[in-house]
Amino acid sequence: LKALIDTPPTPPTILVSGTATLETAVKAMRMGASDYVIKESGENFVELLLVAIHRVLEKSRLQSERQEALQELSRAREAAEAANRMKSLFRARMSHEIRTPLTAILGRGELLLETELTGQQRDYLKISNNAGESLLAIINDILDLSKIEAGQLDLDERPFDLPKMVRETVEILTVRAQKQGSQLIVVIDPGL
């Protein structure tokens, strides 16, 4: 017991004694012993020692496996966090790279609307501008995903014109539907 007090054990240690009491064994365990064997008359000492050695080895194996699992979990968490940072960075950069030219296209479309156009040209340009605005909204939503992941998204609640939004969406999709030989028809309840 004195050896345990002077130098706490690093490798697994089994207290073996022919005179120790149960209290001494418990004290040794609290001080770092892995197990204990008290040789009492009439008991099979070798068998008790083998059982104690088996318990210590099993405990050591389980601790080693636990430590390896914790290290692997830590590495996996670090890799996931790094991947998440890269994903957010990629999303932000790509959104910026797409938004910049799209904003220029939309600006030119607005300028074109201020010039003299035929009715059909004006309708086509409005549809193109609406599609561009929808695309810009999608890009902004992609950026909002990054904000959601960072816990920084603020919701902006405001009224909007649902029938107008539906009509603009249908205008964008009509050309594609016509190319496929389909007709896109939307009926909006006048009560909206």
Secondary structure, DSSP 8 states (H G I E B T S, - for coil): -HHHHHS--SS--EEEESS--HHHHHHHHHTT-SEEEE--TTS-HHHHHHHHHHHHHHHHHHHHHHHHHHHHHHHHHHHHHHHHHHHHHHHHHHHHHHHHHHHHHHHHHHHHHTS---HHHHHHHHHHHHHHHHHHHHHHHHHHHHHHHHT----------HHHHHHHHHHHHHHHHHHTT--------TT-
